[in-house]
Amino acid sequence: LKNAPPLDGMLLALHGAMVSENYPDADGEIVRRVRETLGADVPLVVTHDYHANISRQVILNSTALVIYKTNPHVDQRERGLHAAGILSRTIKGEVRPVQYIVKPPLLLNIIHHNTSAEPMRSIMEAARELEQQPGILAANVAAGFQYADVAEMGPSVVVVTDGDEALAQDEAYRLASKLWNAREQMAFKLPDAERAVGIALAESSMPVLLVETGDNIGGGSAGDATFILGELLRQNAKGWLVVLSDPEAVQACAQVGIGATVTLNIGGKRDNLHGEPVSVTGRVKVLHDGKYIETETRHGGERYRDQGLTAVLEMPHDTPESANVIVLTSLREPPFSLNQLLSLGIQPQLKRIIVVKAAVAFRAAYEPIAGRIIEVDTPGLTAVNPARFNYRHVRRPLWGLDDINV
């Protein structure tokens, strides 16, 4: 950037929840350095993910901030175009963006980040309506990222107006009050694995999705947790499907070949956070290279997926409907696409129970086929229960962590 020719403006795409060992507010530091290099007069429009922990350093050093409005994320292109439009109009002198940030004292739990469910659906709709009003350039709500132990952790509201700072401040506080007033709808109440499996077995609608939140692959977890798998076995459940990353087990299946029966210890191998290995016996039904194509526009539009050499292990059963199936992958693959299973000859809508290692993003693919979705409070790197973590650097008090009601 220092060696670039003079710029009319810059569009900078950052996630917004980046943390480094030396810079807890890594995105803010990047924006600060870019501003320092560009100079004070060059327009700098920044985009952030919906899960951003937004800092005041970003607001002070950018011309305008634009954030996704959907989770699962299906509007990156739309929001990128919106940001580019603000930049273009600013360069032409048509608008003069000013922005204001409000950070209500909340930990907005990730299980409530779904923008197609209440209360976030109504809050995001209010932001969309505000963005259509005269003088409003962007109305942003970020849910925050609870796995970053930093002062900026938590939801934010950022409103960008055309030269009207008072309007930006008033509308930011108005949107923030909607978040605060909805807090009781976002209380943490999830069953543990034992209770969740019991609920699933009593459910008549199928498939029941058991969401293993503590092993959210899309959030960076191991992908080999065995807490729900172990409980399915203990409760003698039938007709379930589990996808689990275990390259060692995949190789064992490949060595014996399709049709062979094998006993394996699977899962719980990458670290000590996601349970112990579980012993299973089954027939190797499928060996696959793990490559498949996503046909829907989801999570950034990436189409070509690869979960590495993959084995499908089918456990002994009386009827096809009662078959318990374990998909073993060499690489960790988040459950963002039904084609992950369809490419292996599995019809997920016919299973009684499906375990997904996720938090919210799986819904774009799985919600249309689900009879019921049960989020489960499990341990792990991405556990959604904040009581499982020792926060040292976040602002206190925060509703969701502390007993506050002010």
N, C-alpha and C positions, 0 to 999 in steps of 0.2 A: 504493500500500500504506500509505503514511503517513497518508492521509486515509480509510482504510477503517475501518469500525466494528470493535470488538474481535472477534478471531477465536478460534475454538476450536482451530483447527489449520490447517495449510497443506500442500498437495501441490504440489510444484514439479517440472515436467518439463524437464530439461536434457539436452543431448547428452552432455556430459562431456569433449569434446576441443576445446572452443572456445579460440582464441587471439586476442588483440587486440594492437595495437601497444603499448599501455600496460600490458596485463595478460596476461602469458603464461599464467597460470592464471585465465582469464576466468570459467569456471564456479565456481571456488572463490571468486572475488571477489563474484559474484552471491549465492552462498549466504551469504557472510559479511555482506553488506549486508542481505539479507533477515532473517538472524538478529538483526542489530543493531536492525532496525526492529521485529521481532516481540517482542523480548525473550527472555529465557532460558527462560521456562517454557512457551511455546507450542510444541506439537509441530510439527516441520517434517520431512516425509518427502520425499525427493528420488528421482527416477528418472533413470537414465542409460542411454545406448546401450551395446551390447556393445563398441563401439570406444572407450570412454572412457579417457582418461588421468587416473586418479583422484588427486586431491590430498588430503593430510591436512587441508587447510583445509575441504574438503567434509565429511570425517568429523567434525571437531571441531565444526562449526556446524550439522550436521543431526542429527535424531533417529534416522533410519534411512535407508539407501540401498538401492534395489532396481534391479537391472540386467536387461536382456534376457538370455535364455538361448539364443537362436538366431541363427545367421547362415547363410544369409539370414534376415533378421528377419521372423518370422511370428508372434511372441508378444507384440507390444507391448500389445495389449488385455489379455491374461492377466496380464502383469507390472504393468500399470497398476492392474488390479483388486487384485492382491496388495498393492501399495503402499497403495492406498486402504484395504484391510482393516487393515493395520498402523496406519495413521493413526486409523481409527475406534476400534480397540481401545485405542490409547494415550489418546485423548481420554476414553474411558469409564473409564479406569483399570484395564483388564483386563491390560495388559502394560506393562512399563517397558523399552523397547529400549536396549541398549548395543551398540556395534559396534567392530570391530577390523579394521585394514587391514594387509595384508602385500604388499609389492611385490618379487617376486624379480628379481634382476639380469638381465633378459632383454629382448631385442628379439624379440617374437613376430611373425614375418613374416606379413603379411596373407594370403599364399597358404595359410597354415595355420590361418586363422580359421574355416574351415568346420566347423560343429558337428555335421554329419552324417557327418564323416570322422574317422578317428583322427589324432592323439591327443585332439583336443578333444571328440570324441563321448563318450569314457569319462570325461573330466574333468568335462564338463557333467552327465553322468549321476550322477557322485559328488556334485555340488552339489545336484542334484534330490533324491537320496536323503537327503542331510544335511538339507535343508529340511523333510523329513517327520518329523525326529526331535523329541522333546519338548524344549521350551525354545529351539528354533531358529526364529527369525522369518524370516530370509532368508539364503541362502548364494549369494554372488555371485562370478562370475569375469568380469572384463573383459579383453579381449585387448589393449587399447591401440590407439593410432593412431600409426604410425611416421612420418607426414608432419608431425608437430608437433615442432619442435626445442626442447623444453622439458624441464625437470628431471623432470616427472611422466611423461614418455613411457615406455610399456611396460605390461605386464599387471599386474593387481591382483587380489587376493582380499579380499573384504569379507564378514565373517560378522556377522550381527545376532542377538543372543540376548535372551531375556527376563530382563534383570537380572543375567546371569552373564558378567562380563567375562573371567574365566579360561577359560570354555568358548568364548567368541568367539575369544579369542587362540589357544587350542589348535587349534580346527577351522580357523581361517584359515591357520595354519602347515601343517596337514596337507594342505589343498587346494593351497597354494602349493608344497609339496614334490612334489605330483603334476605340476605344471607344470614344475618344474625337472628332475625325473627323466625327463620326456618330451622334453627339449630336442633330443636327437640325432635324434629323429623329425621335428623341425621345422627341420632344416638347409636352407640355401638351395642348391638344385640344379635349375636350369632351363636348357633349351636356348635358344640365340639364334634369331632369325627364320629364318636359313638352315637350321639343323639341324632346327628344328621343322617347316618346310614339307617337308623331305625325309622326316621320320618320318611325316607325314600322308599323303604320296603313297604310302608303302609299306604303309599300314594298310588292312586289308580291311574292318573294321567302319566303318560310316558312319551319320551324318555325324561327321567329326572336327572338334571345336571347337578352334580356335586362339585362346587367350585373350591379347589384346594388353594385358598388364598395365600397360604404361607409359602407356596412354591410357584409363584407367578413367574413363568418363564419370560414373558414380555417385560417383566420388571428386573430381570437379571438373575433369577434364582437358578437352582441346580437342575430342576426338571426331573429329579429322581426321588422325591419324597414318597414315603410308604405309609404315612399315617392313615389315609383313607383306604388304601389298598389293604392294609393289615386288618382294618375294621370290617371291610367287606368279607374277607376270609373268615374272621372270627364269628360274624353273624350269619355265615353260610348263605350269603346273598347269591342270587342267580340272575343271569342275563345282563351282566355289567361289562363295561369297556373302560380300560385304563390305558393311557399313553404315557410311557415312562422312558426316559433317556438312560440307556445303559449299554455303552459300546462293547463292554466285555461280554454281556449276555447275548448281544447280537452276533458276535463272533462265534460263540458257542453254538448258537442255532445254525449259523452258516456251515459250521464244521460237520454237524450231523445231517443237515439237509432237510428238504421239504418232506413231510410225512413221518419223520422220526419223532419219537417221544423223548423228552428231555426234562431233567430236573435241574432247576437253576436257583441260585440266590440272586435276587434282583433288587436294584434300588439301594438307596442309603449309602452310596459309596463315595460321592464327591466331597463330602464334608461330614461334620458331626451335628448338623443342624436339622436334618430332614429325615430322621428315623433310621432304623436298622434295616439291613437287607432282609428280604422276605423270601422264604422258600416256596417255589411253585413248580408244579409238574404239568406239562401240556404237550400238545402236538404242534410241530412247526407247520403252520398252514401256508404261509407266504414268506418269500424272501424277495425284497424289492430294493432298487437302487436309491429310493427315497426322494426322487425328483418328482415334482408335480407342478401344475400350473394353476394359479389363482385366477379365476375368470371374472371375479367381481372387483370393483374399485374400492379397495379397503386399505386402511393403514398406510397411506402414502402411495398406493397404486402399484406396489411391487408385485410382479406376476410370477416370476420363476423362483420356485422354492426348492430347497434341498435339505432334507433331514438326515442325510447320510444313509448308509446301508441300514435297512429296516427289516425286522422280522415280526411276523404276526404269530403269536402263541395262543392256541385255543385249548382251554382246559377241558377235562372230561365233562360230558353233559348228557342228559337224557333226550332233550329235544333241541332243535336249532335255536328256539327262542330262549332257552335257558343257558346257552353257551356263555361262558365267561371268557373274555378276549383281552389279551394284553398286547399292545403295540409297543415294541422295543425299538427305539431309534438310536442311531450313533451320535447324532447331533441334537442339541436341544432345539425344539421347534414349538413356538407358541401356537395355541389353538385358534388361529385367526381365520382358518378356512376349512370348510367341510371337505374340500378336495384332498386334504391331508389323509382323510379316511377313505373317501370314495376311490382314490387312486389305488388303494390296497384291496378293493373289492368289498369294503365294509359299508353297510347301509346304516348310518348312525341313528336314523329315525326309528329303527326297529329294535334298538336296545332298550332295556328297562332302566338302566342307570349308566350314565357316562360321567367319568371324572375328568374335569378340565383344570389344568394347572394355570390359573389366570386370576384376574381381578374383575375387569370390566370389558376389555377390548374383545373378548371372545363373543360377546353378545351379538355383534354384527352378523356373525356367521351362524351361531347356534340358537339365538332367541327364536327365529321362525319355526324351528322344529321342536322346541322344548315344551314338554308338558308342565314342568315346574323347574325353577332354578333355586337352589339352596346354597348360599354362600356359607362356607364352613370356617370356623375359627381354628386354624391349625398353626403349629409352630413353623418356624423357618425364616429364611433370609427376608422374605417379603410378608411376614405376618402382618395382618391388618389390625390386630389388637394392639393399640399403643402401649398398653401395660407391659407388653413383652420387651420393650426397649427402655434403655436408660438415657433419656435426653439430658444433655448438659449445656447446650448452646442456644436452644430455642428461646423465644420470648416467653416469659411467664408473668402472670397466669394465662393459660389458653384453655378455652372451653374445649372439652374433648380429652384434655389431660388433667385439668384441675377443676375444682369445684367452684365455679364462678357463675354469676347470673346478673351481671351489671350491664 
